[in-house]
């Protein structure tokens, strides 16, 4: 009768128990399961989300700002430099591990996540579609070269050692956001240096989907799975609005009669 330390009234506890029982029956009945996950699954790993009570309002850097304004890139990378280690050191929690174990039974067909923390992979899941990319990869926006985020981190710290040390002294854990972003004293931006692509000199950007950005082509391919297998009701229930983006005019889609498919959204 408790969820994350919050006691539930008896009536609500009964509803919660009924929902859990129904979910358990669904899992037992389905042959293949697709799970959609968002920021909430990683909060128990110490990575905060944006919408929990008490979280301050936040407007993330948009793709357009990042690409057009050097100041926006400096601001992003300075904040990310300080916050990255805290997010990168997070470990998969029991929810990530349970999904990885369920995949090994052969009944979990796919995990589709909006998260960029790679915790599903680190838990051992292999059938993962990361809709918004990975925060542990940096890509050049001019040429096809990609770098590890750890390499980028080492370079940022080497170029901005004084700002890194002073930033760490001023930071509190509760200031971190889901992508490692956090508030910094504006003075750090004045002398902050951001490396360019070592191959062509182009702009380096984390391989994640920013606000106002488009999904990468390889991730958009998942629409074919949706449109072949699931009813429109399934698509509309997901929080990614993927169906509205990729299929402007809804059309009737039939469910495959030969397999039992179910979905869960975490």
KEKE-3310 file (N, C-alpha, C; in steps of 0.2 Angstrom, whole numbers, plus 5000, padded with zeros to 4 digits):
npx = (5004:5010:5019:5034:5036:5025:5010:4995:4977:4964:4954:4961:4972:4966:4962:4975:4980:4972:4975:4988:4987:4979:4989:4998:4991:4990:5003:5006:4998:5001:5011:5022:5029:5029:5038:5036:5047:5050:5057:5053:5057:5070:5072:5074:5087:5094:5093:5085:5069:5059:5046:5042:5034:5039:5050:5060:5054:5060:5068:5074:5089:5086:5087:5089:5094:5106:5113:5114:5119:5134:5135:5125:5130:5141:5136:5128:5138:5146:5138:5135:5147:5150:5139:5139:5146:5139:5127:5132:5138:5127:5118:5110:5093:5081:5070:5075:5083:5074:5067:5077:5079:5067:5067:5075:5068:5061:5049:5048:5048:5053:5060:5056:5063:5062:5073:5090:5100:5106:5104:5096:5103:5114:5109:5108:5098:5095:5087:5083:5076:5082:5074:5077:5091:5108:5116:5129:5137:5144:5142:5148:5141:5144:5152:5152:5158:5159:5161:5166:5157:5164:5177:5175:5172:5184:5192:5185:5186:5201:5203:5196:5200:5200:5187:5180:5184:5179:5166:5162:5163:5153:5141:5126:5118:5104:5102:5104:5099:5088:5097:5109:5111:5113:5112:5123:5135:5136:5148:5157:5155:5162:5175:5175:5180:5176:5178:5181:5176:5188:5191:5185:5183:5170:5154:5152:5140:5129:5123:5109:5091:5087:5075:5064:5071:5073:5069:5082:5086:5087:5080:5068:5063:5056:5043:5038:5037:5027:5016:5014:5010:5002:4987:4979:4975:4985:4996:4991:4991:5004:5016:5025:5020:5023:5016:5008:5017:5023:5013:5002:4989:4977:4975:4966:4972:4975:4976:4988:4982:4989:4997:4999:4999:5005:5006:5016:5018:5030)
npy = (4994:5006:5018:5022:5027:5034:5033:5025:5029:5017:5014:5019:5011:4998:5000:5002:4989:4982:4987:4982:4969:4967:4971:4961:4949:4953:4952:4939:4934:4939:4936:4943:4958:4975:4989:5005:5018:5032:5046:5044:5030:5031:5038:5032:5029:5040:5050:5064:5069:5080:5084:5080:5084:5100:5101:5113:5125:5123:5127:5119:5119:5123:5115:5124:5135:5130:5127:5139:5149:5153:5157:5150:5137:5137:5139:5128:5117:5120:5119:5106:5100:5101:5094:5081:5070:5066:5061:5051:5042:5036:5021:5006:5003:4993:4992:4993:4982:4972:4972:4969:4955:4950:4951:4941:4930:4929:4935:4948:4959:4972:4987:5003:5018:5035:5040:5046:5040:5028:5017:5006:4998:4996:4988:4977:4974:4971:4973:4987:5003:5018:5032:5046:5046:5045:5051:5048:5049:5059:5069:5075:5089:5092:5082:5064:5059:5052:5054:5048:5052:5053:5056:5069:5075:5074:5082:5095:5097:5098:5110:5119:5120:5128:5133:5121:5116:5127:5127:5114:5116:5125:5118:5110:5094:5093:5102:5096:5091:5080:5078:5080:5094:5110:5124:5137:5149:5164:5169:5159:5157:5166:5164:5151:5137:5128:5113:5110:5099:5086:5081:5088:5101:5105:5109:5102:5091:5084:5067:5067:5070:5086:5099:5104:5098:5084:5067:5055:5047:5032:5029:5033:5023:5014:5017:5009:4997:5000:5004:4992:4983:4987:4994:5010:5015:5011:5019:5032:5032:5033:5043:5050:5056:5051:5045:5055:5064:5056:5051:5059:5059:5049:5031:5016:5002:4985:4973:4960:4943:4932:4933:4938:4953:4966:4981:4992:5006:5015)
npz = (5000:4998:4988:4983:4995:4999:5007:5003:5003:5008:4998:4986:4986:4984:4970:4965:4967:4959:4947:4945:4946:4934:4925:4927:4922:4909:4905:4906:4897:4884:4870:4864:4870:4870:4877:4882:4888:4898:4906:4920:4923:4926:4937:4949:4948:4951:4942:4939:4934:4923:4926:4939:4955:4962:4954:4946:4933:4917:4902:4889:4878:4861:4845:4835:4841:4846:4834:4827:4836:4843:4856:4863:4861:4868:4881:4883:4882:4893:4904:4903:4904:4918:4923:4917:4923:4934:4929:4920:4928:4934:4938:4932:4938:4947:4939:4926:4926:4928:4915:4907:4911:4908:4894:4891:4892:4880:4878:4878:4866:4862:4868:4869:4871:4877:4884:4886:4892:4891:4900:4899:4890:4897:4907:4901:4891:4874:4864:4860:4856:4855:4855:4856:4855:4861:4875:4877:4865:4853:4839:4823:4815:4802:4795:4794:4806:4822:4840:4856:4871:4882:4878:4873:4885:4892:4884:4885:4899:4900:4892:4899:4913:4925:4925:4926:4939:4947:4944:4949:4963:4966:4963:4967:4971:4969:4958:4946:4930:4919:4908:4912:4913:4921:4932:4930:4935:4926:4923:4919:4906:4899:4896:4891:4881:4867:4859:4841:4828:4826:4814:4803:4807:4810:4819:4834:4842:4854:4852:4852:4852:4851:4857:4845:4835:4823:4823:4821:4805:4806:4818:4815:4807:4815:4814:4804:4810:4820:4811:4804:4813:4825:4831:4827:4839:4848:4844:4846:4860:4865:4871:4863:4852:4840:4829:4825:4819:4809:4801:4794:4790:4798:4795:4792:4801:4802:4815:4817:4816:4820:4831:4849:4854:4866:4875:4886:4896:4903)
capx = (5000:5015:5022:5039:5036:5018:5004:4989:4971:4962:4951:4966:4976:4963:4963:4982:4981:4968:4979:4994:4984:4978:4995:5001:4988:4992:5010:5006:4994:5004:5017:5027:5028:5033:5037:5038:5049:5052:5061:5051:5060:5077:5073:5077:5094:5096:5093:5079:5065:5057:5039:5040:5032:5045:5055:5059:5053:5066:5067:5080:5092:5083:5091:5090:5098:5112:5116:5115:5122:5140:5134:5121:5134:5146:5132:5126:5144:5149:5134:5135:5153:5149:5134:5139:5149:5134:5123:5136:5139:5121:5118:5103:5089:5078:5066:5079:5086:5068:5065:5082:5078:5061:5069:5079:5063:5059:5042:5049:5050:5056:5060:5057:5064:5063:5078:5096:5105:5109:5103:5093:5108:5119:5106:5108:5094:5098:5082:5081:5076:5082:5071:5080:5098:5112:5120:5136:5140:5145:5143:5149:5136:5146:5154:5149:5162:5156:5166:5163:5156:5170:5183:5173:5172:5191:5194:5182:5190:5207:5203:5193:5201:5198:5180:5177:5185:5175:5159:5160:5163:5146:5135:5122:5115:5097:5102:5105:5093:5089:5102:5115:5111:5112:5113:5130:5137:5137:5155:5161:5154:5166:5182:5174:5182:5172:5182:5177:5177:5195:5192:5184:5182:5163:5151:5150:5133:5128:5119:5102:5086:5085:5069:5064:5075:5070:5072:5087:5082:5087:5075:5061:5061:5052:5036:5035:5034:5020:5011:5012:5007:4998:4981:4980:4974:4991:5000:4989:4992:5011:5017:5030:5016:5026:5011:5005:5023:5025:5008:4998:4982:4976:4972:4964:4977:4973:4980:4990:4979:4993:5001:4996:5004:5003:5011:5016:5021:5033)
capy = (5000:5011:5019:5027:5031:5038:5029:5026:5027:5010:5014:5020:5005:4993:5002:5001:4982:4979:4988:4978:4962:4967:4971:4954:4945:4955:4950:4932:4932:4941:4932:4948:4964:4981:4993:5012:5021:5039:5049:5041:5024:5032:5042:5028:5028:5046:5055:5067:5070:5087:5085:5079:5090:5103:5102:5120:5125:5123:5127:5116:5122:5121:5113:5130:5139:5127:5127:5146:5154:5151:5158:5144:5131:5138:5138:5120:5113:5122:5116:5099:5098:5100:5089:5075:5064:5063:5057:5046:5037:5032:5014:5004:5001:4986:4992:4992:4975:4967:4972:4965:4948:4948:4950:4935:4925:4929:4938:4956:4960:4978:4992:5009:5023:5042:5042:5046:5039:5021:5013:5000:4994:4994:4983:4970:4974:4972:4975:4994:5008:5025:5037:5052:5045:5043:5056:5046:5050:5066:5069:5081:5091:5093:5076:5058:5057:5052:5053:5046:5058:5053:5059:5076:5077:5075:5088:5100:5098:5100:5116:5124:5117:5133:5134:5115:5116:5132:5125:5109:5119:5128:5114:5105:5088:5094:5106:5092:5089:5073:5077:5083:5101:5113:5131:5139:5156:5166:5171:5154:5157:5172:5161:5144:5135:5122:5110:5108:5092:5085:5079:5094:5108:5107:5109:5095:5091:5077:5063:5067:5075:5092:5102:5107:5094:5079:5060:5052:5042:5025:5029:5034:5017:5011:5018:5003:4992:5003:5004:4985:4978:4990:4998:5017:5016:5010:5024:5038:5032:5034:5051:5053:5059:5049:5044:5062:5067:5053:5049:5065:5057:5042:5026:5010:4997:4979:4969:4953:4939:4926:4934:4942:4959:4970:4986:4995:5013:5016)
capz = (5000:4998:4982:4984:5002:5000:5009:4999:5006:5006:4991:4981:4987:4980:4963:4963:4967:4953:4941:4945:4944:4927:4921:4927:4918:4902:4903:4906:4891:4878:4867:4863:4873:4868:4882:4881:4894:4899:4912:4926:4924:4928:4943:4955:4947:4953:4937:4940:4928:4922:4928:4946:4959:4965:4950:4943:4926:4913:4894:4886:4872:4855:4840:4831:4845:4846:4828:4825:4841:4847:4864:4865:4861:4874:4887:4883:4884:4899:4909:4902:4906:4925:4925:4914:4927:4939:4925:4917:4934:4936:4937:4931:4944:4947:4933:4920:4926:4926:4908:4903:4912:4904:4887:4890:4892:4873:4877:4877:4859:4861:4873:4865:4876:4876:4888:4882:4897:4890:4906:4897:4887:4903:4911:4897:4886:4868:4859:4863:4851:4859:4850:4856:4854:4867:4878:4877:4859:4851:4832:4820:4811:4795:4792:4797:4811:4829:4845:4863:4875:4887:4874:4873:4892:4894:4881:4888:4905:4898:4889:4904:4920:4930:4925:4928:4946:4951:4943:4954:4970:4967:4961:4972:4967:4966:4952:4940:4926:4916:4903:4915:4912:4927:4932:4932:4936:4919:4922:4916:4899:4895:4894:4890:4875:4864:4853:4835:4825:4825:4807:4798:4810:4811:4825:4838:4845:4857:4847:4855:4848:4855:4856:4838:4831:4820:4824:4816:4801:4809:4823:4812:4804:4819:4812:4800:4815:4822:4806:4802:4818:4830:4829:4828:4846:4852:4843:4850:4867:4866:4873:4859:4846:4834:4824:4822:4815:4803:4797:4795:4789:4800:4791:4796:4801:4806:4820:4815:4820:4822:4837:4854:4856:4871:4876:4892:4895:4910)
cpx = (5004:5018:5027:5038:5029:5013:4998:4982:4968:4959:4956:4970:4973:4963:4970:4983:4978:4972:4985:4992:4983:4984:4999:4998:4989:4999:5010:5002:4997:5010:5023:5025:5032:5032:5040:5041:5051:5056:5060:5055:5067:5078:5076:5084:5098:5096:5086:5075:5063:5051:5037:5038:5039:5051:5055:5058:5060:5064:5074:5083:5088:5089:5093:5095:5105:5116:5118:5119:5128:5139:5130:5125:5139:5142:5130:5132:5147:5145:5134:5142:5153:5145:5135:5141:5144:5129:5126:5137:5133:5121:5110:5099:5085:5073:5069:5081:5080:5067:5071:5081:5072:5062:5072:5074:5060:5052:5042:5052:5054:5055:5061:5057:5065:5070:5085:5102:5108:5108:5100:5098:5113:5116:5106:5103:5097:5093:5079:5081:5076:5080:5075:5088:5101:5116:5128:5140:5139:5146:5144:5143:5137:5148:5152:5153:5158:5162:5162:5162:5161:5176:5181:5174:5180:5194:5191:5185:5197:5208:5200:5193:5198:5190:5177:5178:5180:5168:5157:5159:5156:5140:5132:5119:5108:5097:5102:5098:5094:5095:5109:5116:5110:5114:5120:5130:5139:5144:5159:5161:5159:5172:5181:5176:5178:5176:5178:5179:5184:5196:5191:5183:5175:5161:5150:5144:5132:5123:5112:5098:5085:5078:5069:5068:5071:5073:5077:5084:5082:5082:5068:5059:5057:5044:5033:5033:5027:5015:5009:5008:5002:4992:4982:4979:4980:4995:4998:4990:4999:5011:5022:5026:5020:5022:5009:5011:5024:5019:5002:4991:4981:4973:4971:4970:4974:4978:4982:4986:4983:4997:4998:5001:5001:5008:5010:5020:5024:5036)
cpy = (5006:5012:5024:5031:5034:5033:5030:5025:5020:5010:5014:5014:4999:4994:5000:4993:4979:4981:4984:4971:4962:4967:4964:4949:4947:4952:4942:4930:4934:4937:4937:4954:4969:4986:5000:5015:5028:5040:5045:5034:5025:5036:5038:5027:5035:5051:5058:5068:5078:5089:5084:5085:5093:5104:5109:5120:5126:5123:5125:5120:5119:5119:5119:5134:5137:5128:5134:5150:5150:5152:5152:5138:5131:5136:5131:5116:5114:5119:5108:5096:5096:5095:5082:5069:5061:5059:5051:5040:5034:5025:5012:5002:4995:4986:4990:4984:4970:4967:4968:4957:4946:4947:4944:4929:4924:4932:4945:4957:4967:4983:4999:5015:5030:5044:5042:5044:5032:5016:5006:4995:4992:4989:4977:4970:4975:4974:4982:4999:5015:5030:5043:5052:5044:5049:5055:5046:5057:5065:5075:5083:5093:5087:5070:5056:5057:5051:5051:5052:5059:5057:5067:5079:5078:5081:5095:5102:5101:5108:5121:5121:5121:5133:5127:5115:5121:5130:5119:5111:5122:5124:5110:5100:5090:5099:5102:5091:5083:5072:5079:5090:5104:5120:5132:5147:5158:5168:5166:5154:5161:5169:5154:5143:5128:5119:5109:5101:5091:5083:5084:5101:5110:5107:5103:5096:5084:5074:5062:5072:5080:5095:5105:5103:5088:5072:5058:5047:5035:5024:5029:5027:5013:5012:5012:4997:4994:5002:4997:4981:4981:4994:5005:5019:5016:5016:5030:5038:5033:5042:5054:5057:5057:5048:5050:5065:5063:5051:5054:5063:5049:5037:5020:5005:4991:4976:4962:4948:4933:4927:4938:4947:4963:4976:4989:5001:5014:5023)
cpz = (5000:4991:4983:4990:5003:5001:5005:5004:5004:4999:4985:4981:4983:4973:4961:4962:4961:4947:4940:4943:4937:4923:4921:4923:4911:4900:4902:4899:4884:4876:4866:4866:4871:4874:4880:4887:4893:4905:4918:4928:4927:4934:4949:4954:4949:4948:4937:4933:4928:4925:4935:4950:4962:4960:4947:4936:4922:4905:4891:4880:4866:4850:4836:4834:4845:4840:4825:4829:4844:4854:4866:4865:4867:4881:4888:4886:4891:4905:4909:4905:4914:4927:4922:4919:4931:4935:4922:4922:4936:4934:4936:4937:4942:4941:4927:4920:4925:4919:4905:4904:4908:4896:4886:4890:4884:4872:4877:4870:4858:4866:4869:4870:4873:4879:4884:4887:4896:4895:4904:4894:4893:4907:4908:4892:4879:4862:4861:4857:4856:4854:4850:4856:4861:4869:4878:4870:4857:4843:4829:4815:4804:4792:4796:4804:4818:4834:4852:4867:4880:4884:4874:4880:4894:4890:4884:4895:4904:4896:4894:4911:4925:4931:4928:4936:4950:4950:4948:4961:4971:4966:4967:4968:4965:4960:4946:4937:4923:4912:4906:4915:4920:4927:4934:4932:4928:4918:4918:4909:4895:4893:4891:4883:4873:4859:4847:4833:4824:4818:4802:4801:4811:4818:4828:4842:4848:4852:4850:4851:4853:4853:4849:4833:4828:4823:4819:4812:4803:4814:4820:4809:4808:4817:4808:4805:4818:4817:4803:4807:4823:4827:4830:4836:4850:4850:4846:4857:4869:4867:4868:4853:4840:4828:4821:4817:4809:4799:4798:4795:4792:4795:4795:4796:4805:4810:4817:4819:4823:4828:4842:4856:4861:4872:4883:4892:4902:4910)
residu = (UNK:UNK:UNK:UNK:UNK:UNK:UNK:UNK:UNK:UNK:UNK:UNK:UNK:UNK:UNK:UNK:UNK:UNK:UNK:UNK:UNK:UNK:UNK:UNK:UNK:UNK:UNK:UNK:UNK:UNK:UNK:UNK:UNK:UNK:UNK:UNK:UNK:UNK:UNK:UNK:UNK:UNK:UNK:UNK:UNK:UNK:UNK:UNK:UNK:UNK:UNK:UNK:UNK:UNK:UNK:UNK:UNK:UNK:UNK:UNK:UNK:UNK:UNK:UNK:UNK:UNK:UNK:UNK:UNK:UNK:UNK:UNK:UNK:UNK:UNK:UNK:UNK:UNK:UNK:UNK:UNK:UNK:UNK:UNK:UNK:UNK:UNK:UNK:UNK:UNK:UNK:UNK:UNK:UNK:UNK:UNK:UNK:UNK:UNK:UNK:UNK:UNK:UNK:UNK:UNK:UNK:UNK:UNK:UNK:UNK:UNK:UNK:UNK:UNK:UNK:UNK:UNK:UNK:UNK:UNK:UNK:UNK:UNK:UNK:UNK:UNK:UNK:UNK:UNK:UNK:UNK:UNK:UNK:UNK:UNK:UNK:UNK:UNK:UNK:UNK:UNK:UNK:UNK:UNK:UNK:UNK:UNK:UNK:UNK:UNK:UNK:UNK:UNK:UNK:UNK:UNK:UNK:UNK:UNK:UNK:UNK:UNK:UNK:UNK:UNK:UNK:UNK:UNK:UNK:UNK:UNK:UNK:UNK:UNK:UNK:UNK:UNK:UNK:UNK:UNK:UNK:UNK:UNK:UNK:UNK:UNK:UNK:UNK:UNK:UNK:UNK:UNK:UNK:UNK:UNK:UNK:UNK:UNK:UNK:UNK:UNK:UNK:UNK:UNK:UNK:UNK:UNK:UNK:UNK:UNK:UNK:UNK:UNK:UNK:UNK:UNK:UNK:UNK:UNK:UNK:UNK:UNK:UNK:UNK:UNK:UNK:UNK:UNK:UNK:UNK:UNK:UNK:UNK:UNK:UNK:UNK:UNK:UNK:UNK:UNK:UNK:UNK:UNK:UNK:UNK:UNK:UNK:UNK:UNK:UNK:UNK:UNK:UNK:UNK:UNK:UNK:UNK:UNK:UNK:UNK:UNK:UNK:UNK:UNK:UNK:UNK)
# end
